[in-house]
Amino acid sequence: MFSHVTIGSSDPDKAAAFYDAVLATLGIAPFFRAPGLASYGTATGPKVFILKPFNGEAHVPGNGGHVAFLAPNRAAVDAFHAKALELGGSDEGAPGLRPHYHPNYYGAYVRDPEGNKLQAVCHSKNG
């Protein structure tokens, strides 16, 4: 569906500590690092990049968009949410079923410490 998603950060090296721990709850590992760049995923699959805006302007979180990560099960959604809050993120929607999307939609929403909105979601009935 997509190649990669970029999430802006004013300090990608600092943000990497947050993303390393939070994405680990979903089984998503770091892909590669360079100064000012953190990435997650695999060489042949979808990736997420954390970096400063290319235009040199200050990072500002988007309004109306978020990145949703697939969780292997509902427990991983819970762990994602808890870890994000533990590491300075803020709650944007506690873990739970959201049947208005579909009967098995189990998700949680957070903002990272810089205000980027993130989600973990499990679509499985027996997640």
C-alpha positions as CSV (number, residue, x, y, z in Angstrom):
1,M,0.0,0.0,0.0
2,F,2.8,2.5,0.8
3,S,6.5,2.6,0.8
4,H,7.1,4.8,3.8
5,V,5.8,7.5,6.2
6,T,7.8,10.4,7.5
7,I,7.2,11.8,11.0
8,G,8.7,15.2,11.7
9,S,10.8,15.9,14.8
10,S,12.9,18.8,16.1
11,D,15.3,16.3,17.6
12,P,15.2,12.9,15.8
13,D,18.0,11.4,17.9
14,K,16.0,12.2,21.1
15,A,12.8,11.0,19.5
16,A,14.4,7.7,18.6
17,A,14.4,6.7,22.3
18,F,10.6,7.1,22.4
19,Y,10.0,5.3,19.1
20,D,12.4,2.5,19.8
21,A,10.5,1.6,23.0
22,V,6.9,2.3,21.8
23,L,7.3,0.5,18.5
24,A,9.0,-2.5,20.1
25,T,5.6,-3.2,21.9
26,L,4.2,-3.9,18.4
27,G,7.2,-5.9,17.2
28,I,8.5,-3.1,15.0
29,A,12.3,-2.9,15.1
30,P,14.7,-0.1,14.1
31,F,15.7,-0.3,10.4
32,F,18.7,2.0,10.2
33,R,20.1,5.1,11.9
34,A,22.1,8.1,10.7
35,P,22.7,11.4,12.4
36,G,19.4,13.1,12.6
37,L,17.5,10.1,11.3
38,A,15.7,7.1,12.8
39,S,13.9,4.6,10.8
40,Y,11.8,1.5,11.5
41,G,10.6,-1.4,9.3
42,T,12.4,-3.5,6.7
43,A,14.3,-3.0,3.5
44,T,11.5,-4.5,1.4
45,G,8.5,-3.6,3.4
46,P,6.9,-0.4,4.7
47,K,9.0,2.0,6.7
48,V,8.7,4.9,9.1
49,F,11.3,7.7,9.1
50,I,11.7,10.2,12.0
51,L,13.6,13.3,10.9
52,K,13.7,17.1,10.8
53,P,11.6,18.9,8.2
54,F,13.5,19.1,4.9
55,N,12.7,22.8,4.5
56,G,14.6,23.7,7.6
57,E,11.5,25.2,9.3
58,A,10.5,24.2,12.8
59,H,8.7,20.9,13.2
60,V,4.9,21.4,13.7
61,P,2.5,18.4,14.1
62,G,-0.1,18.0,11.4
63,N,-3.8,18.6,12.2
64,G,-6.1,15.9,11.1
65,G,-3.6,13.2,10.2
66,H,-2.0,10.4,12.2
67,V,0.1,7.3,11.6
68,A,-1.7,4.0,12.5
69,F,0.5,1.0,13.3
70,L,-0.8,-2.5,13.0
71,A,-0.7,-4.4,16.3
72,P,-0.4,-8.2,16.3
73,N,-3.0,-8.4,19.1
74,R,-5.0,-6.3,21.6
75,A,-2.5,-6.8,24.3
76,A,0.1,-5.0,22.1
77,V,-2.3,-2.1,21.6
78,D,-2.5,-1.8,25.4
79,A,1.3,-2.0,25.7
80,F,1.8,0.6,23.0
81,H,-0.5,3.0,24.8
82,A,1.0,2.4,28.2
83,K,4.6,2.7,27.0
84,A,3.9,5.9,25.1
85,L,2.4,7.5,28.2
86,E,5.2,6.3,30.3
87,L,7.7,7.9,28.0
88,G,6.1,11.4,27.9
89,G,3.4,10.9,25.3
90,S,-0.2,12.0,25.9
91,D,-3.4,10.2,25.7
92,E,-5.7,10.8,22.7
93,G,-7.9,7.8,23.1
94,A,-7.5,4.9,25.5
95,P,-7.3,1.3,24.2
96,G,-10.7,-0.2,23.4
97,L,-13.1,-1.4,20.8
98,R,-14.4,1.1,18.3
99,P,-17.3,-0.8,16.7
100,H,-18.3,2.3,14.7
101,Y,-15.3,1.5,12.5
102,H,-16.0,-2.3,12.4
103,P,-16.9,-4.9,15.0
104,N,-13.3,-6.0,15.8
105,Y,-11.6,-2.7,15.6
106,Y,-9.5,-2.3,18.8
107,G,-7.3,0.7,18.9
108,A,-5.6,3.4,21.0
109,Y,-4.4,6.9,20.2
110,V,-1.5,8.9,21.6
111,R,0.6,11.9,20.8
112,D,4.4,11.6,21.0
113,P,6.3,14.1,23.1
114,E,6.4,16.5,20.1
115,G,2.7,16.3,19.4
116,N,2.6,13.9,16.5
117,K,-0.6,11.7,16.6
118,L,0.0,8.0,16.6
119,Q,-2.3,5.0,16.8
120,A,-2.0,1.2,17.3
121,V,-4.8,-0.9,16.0
122,C,-5.7,-4.6,15.9
123,H,-8.4,-5.7,13.5
124,S,-8.6,-9.3,14.6
125,K,-11.6,-10.8,16.3
126,N,-9.5,-12.9,18.7
127,G,-6.7,-10.4,19.1
